[in-house]
Amino acid sequence: MWCGVITLFPEMLAALQYGITGKAIKKQLLNVVCWNPRDFTQDKHNTVDDNPYGGGAGMVMMAPSLCAAIAAARQTAPQPPTVIYLSPQGKSFQQKTAEILLEKKALILLAGRYEGIDERVISQQVDEEWSIGDYVLSGGELAAMVMIDVITRLIPGTVGDEDSITQESLTSGLLKYPQYTRPEDFQGARVPDVLLSGNHAAIARWRLKQALGRTWLKRPDLLAKKPLSNQELELLMEFVAEQTEIDRGTDNE
Ligand code: ADE
């Protein structure tokens, strides 16, 4: 995966050197290259922003240096890249989006600052606009890093065990089942017996039931979108029945 990032703060992207993205970079499964529009300015003050035409608060990133930086990134890309602008106005970035973007192999991520970028950069250079959530960040860098992180986890060979991707939250449209590790007893709270049983089929069944149940409890909106098999429906009903028992118990306390 090749990601060219257009940013006034390339140092921020150093955060990608940690953890799974860091390993992916070392293994050359991920290549992140930054271009700073400031390096493409022509004036002696290296101006990258100016007042908005028509007045109003804040500054706008200027088209010439941004477009020159994008052109330089395009030239280095190993294949024709998809140019993405990160902004709260974009479509909502989801796990599914990451799966689709991974297939593109080469992305240019345009991180804006200030009140935004000159609209002509968007109309002339940008293929897609994505938002990571309904809030306003100070710039697109954190959003670009979020996207790179999510996409990188999907590259085969990045996340230790292939199973951990397929069993992860959201890949299946469900939240992840609860996890436990040693000790077996922590302040009187015991690990569920089934996980100590060594019965792999029973463990898989329990985990699927928990994943369904948690999604029902915490993210019913996700469950509403997911078609369930008969077995999944049965497991969910079992979970709901057990949960109702638990709720009754606590109500009587
Ligand atoms: N830039 C500023 N806010 C953003 C958001 N929510 N998503 C993507 N890019 C942004």
Residues whose N, C-alpha, C, O or C-beta is under 5 A from the ligand:
A	BS01	ADE	L86 S87 P88 W130 S131 I132 G133 Y135 V136 L137 G139 G140 A143
